[in-house]
Amino acid sequence: MSEHSKSIEIYGQCVDDFEVSPFESVDMLHRRSTLEKAIQELNYEERMKLLSYDMQLIKNAKNMAKHIGEIYDFSLSEEPLSQWWWHLDKVANGNISFHLSPELESDVAI
């Protein structure tokens, strides 16, 4: 399993986990940012898995924003809106638009 695959799996386990401390959930956001920086290195399967976990986090946005909001003020986030996971409060309220798609190489056959 590649380092990226392992990181994607850990991220995926966190998007539904409200039992951990809010600090661990903030770590999940940092992990997602790290994955975003490496997006070009991910293969098709890894990108699809990441997209699936992103959709699950979006589905949980309201609860996760509340959970992380115990220790993190989303309104003070300086991350770009393209990193929507740092703006889960806006995602939960529908106050943000973002593009969810795996950036695929044009020569990938589906």
C-alpha positions in Angstrom: 0.0 0.0 0.0 1.4 3.4 -1.0 1.9 6.2 1.5 -0.9 8.1 -0.3 -3.3 5.1 -0.1 -2.6 4.7 3.6 -3.3 8.4 4.1 -6.5 8.2 2.1 -7.7 5.3 4.2 -7.0 7.2 7.4 -8.8 10.2 6.1 -11.7 7.9 5.1 -12.0 6.5 8.6 -12.1 10.0 10.1 -14.9 11.5 8.0 -17.5 9.5 10.0 -15.8 9.5 13.3 -17.4 11.7 15.9 -16.0 9.7 18.9 -12.5 11.1 18.5 -11.5 14.5 20.0 -12.1 17.6 17.9 -8.3 17.9 17.7 -8.0 14.6 15.9 -10.7 15.8 13.5 -8.7 18.9 12.8 -5.8 16.6 12.0 -8.1 15.0 9.4 -8.4 18.4 7.7 -4.6 18.8 7.6 -4.4 15.3 6.1 -6.9 16.2 3.4 -4.8 19.4 2.6 -1.7 17.2 2.3 -3.5 14.9 -0.1 -4.7 17.8 -2.2 -1.0 18.9 -2.6 -0.2 15.4 -3.9 -3.3 15.0 -6.1 -1.3 14.7 -9.3 0.6 11.7 -7.8 -2.6 9.8 -7.0 -3.7 7.1 -9.4 -7.3 6.8 -10.7 -8.4 4.4 -7.9 -6.9 6.6 -5.2 -8.7 9.6 -6.6 -12.0 7.8 -6.8 -11.6 6.7 -3.2 -10.7 10.2 -2.1 -13.7 11.6 -3.9 -16.0 9.0 -2.2 -14.6 10.0 1.2 -15.0 13.7 0.4 -18.7 13.1 -0.5 -19.1 11.4 2.9 -17.5 14.3 4.7 -19.8 16.7 2.8 -22.8 14.6 3.9 -21.5 14.9 7.5 -20.6 18.6 7.1 -23.1 19.9 9.7 -22.2 17.4 12.4 -18.5 17.6 11.7 -18.5 21.4 11.7 -20.2 21.3 15.1 -17.7 18.7 16.4 -14.6 20.6 15.2 -16.2 23.9 16.1 -15.6 23.1 19.7 -12.0 24.0 19.3 -11.7 25.6 15.8 -13.4 28.8 14.6 -14.2 28.1 10.9 -15.0 31.8 10.4 -11.3 32.6 11.0 -10.1 30.0 8.4 -7.5 31.5 6.1 -7.4 28.5 3.8 -8.7 29.1 0.2 -12.3 28.2 -0.5 -11.0 25.6 -2.9 -10.0 23.7 0.2 -13.7 23.5 1.2 -12.9 21.1 4.1 -11.6 24.1 6.1 -15.0 25.8 5.6 -17.3 23.0 6.7 -19.6 25.6 8.3 -20.2 27.1 4.9 -20.6 23.7 3.3 -23.2 22.8 6.0 -25.1 26.0 5.4 -24.9 25.8 1.6 -22.9 29.1 1.5 -20.1 27.8 -0.6 -19.8 26.4 -4.1 -17.1 24.1 -5.0 -16.0 21.7 -7.7 -15.8 18.0 -6.8 -14.2 15.9 -9.4 -11.1 13.9 -9.7 -8.6 15.6 -11.9 -8.0 12.9 -14.4 -5.3 12.7 -17.0 -6.9 12.8 -20.5 -5.4 9.4 -21.4 -7.2 7.5 -18.6 -9.6 4.9 -20.0 -12.7 4.4 -18.0 
